[in-house]
Amino acid sequence: MLQQDGTWHVSAFLDMEVASAGDCIADLVSLCISLAQVLPVTSRWWEPLFAGYGQEPDFAGLSAAPLRRLVSLPATHLAWQW
């Protein structure tokens, strides 16, 4: 999403064929990890993502369960680029 002239424009879309049915929080965490690996923090890529949903999620209220599931993923899925 790109905000221009006071309106939102779609600049790209994601094919969520690998989404986990019924676990939207784990999908969001996985997506954010993937984006954080390839997009620089200076791009602030998360702002338009969350603005498209109306607001930033309440991270303090989220359960740690999705993070525990992601830790158990194969290392090839979480190929960190430091």
C-alpha positions as CSV (number, residue, x, y, z in Angstrom):
1,M,0.0,0.0,0.0
2,L,1.1,3.5,-0.8
3,Q,-0.5,6.6,0.5
4,Q,-0.5,9.3,-2.1
5,D,-2.6,12.5,-2.3
6,G,-4.6,11.4,0.8
7,T,-5.7,8.1,-0.7
8,W,-4.3,4.6,-0.5
9,H,-3.0,2.8,-3.6
10,V,-2.1,-0.9,-4.0
11,S,1.6,-1.1,-5.0
12,A,1.9,-4.8,-4.6
13,F,0.1,-7.9,-3.4
14,L,1.1,-11.1,-1.5
15,D,0.1,-14.6,-2.6
16,M,-0.7,-16.2,0.8
17,E,-0.8,-19.8,-0.5
18,V,1.4,-20.8,2.4
19,A,-0.9,-19.3,5.0
20,S,-1.7,-21.5,8.0
21,A,-5.5,-22.0,8.0
22,G,-6.9,-20.6,11.1
23,D,-3.7,-19.1,12.6
24,C,-3.6,-15.5,11.4
25,I,-1.2,-14.4,14.2
26,A,1.4,-17.0,13.2
27,D,0.9,-16.0,9.6
28,L,1.5,-12.3,10.5
29,V,4.6,-13.1,12.5
30,S,6.0,-15.3,9.7
31,L,5.3,-12.6,7.1
32,C,6.9,-9.9,9.3
33,I,10.0,-12.1,9.8
34,S,10.3,-12.7,6.1
35,L,9.9,-9.0,5.2
36,A,12.4,-7.9,7.9
37,Q,15.0,-10.2,6.3
38,V,14.9,-8.4,2.9
39,L,13.7,-4.8,3.6
40,P,15.8,-2.3,5.4
41,V,14.5,-0.9,8.7
42,T,14.8,2.6,7.2
43,S,12.0,1.7,4.8
44,R,9.6,1.3,7.8
45,W,7.8,-1.3,5.8
46,W,5.5,-2.2,8.7
47,E,3.8,1.2,8.8
48,P,1.8,0.9,5.5
49,L,1.1,-2.8,6.3
50,F,-0.5,-1.9,9.6
51,A,-2.1,1.3,8.3
52,G,-3.9,-0.9,5.7
53,Y,-5.6,-2.7,8.7
54,G,-6.4,0.5,10.4
55,Q,-3.8,0.5,13.2
56,E,-0.8,-1.2,14.6
57,P,-1.7,-4.4,16.5
58,D,-1.6,-4.5,20.3
59,F,1.7,-6.4,20.5
60,A,1.6,-6.4,24.3
61,G,-1.6,-8.4,24.3
62,L,-0.4,-11.1,21.9
63,S,0.4,-14.6,23.1
64,A,4.0,-15.9,22.7
65,A,2.5,-19.1,21.2
66,P,3.1,-18.1,17.5
67,L,6.7,-17.2,18.3
68,R,7.2,-20.6,19.9
69,R,5.8,-22.3,16.8
70,L,8.1,-20.3,14.5
71,V,11.2,-21.3,16.6
72,S,10.4,-24.9,15.8
73,L,10.4,-24.3,12.0
74,P,13.3,-25.7,9.9
75,A,16.3,-23.4,9.8
76,T,15.9,-23.0,6.0
77,H,12.6,-21.3,6.6
78,L,14.2,-18.7,8.9
79,A,17.3,-18.0,6.9
80,W,18.5,-14.9,8.8
81,Q,20.5,-12.4,6.9
82,W,22.5,-10.4,9.5
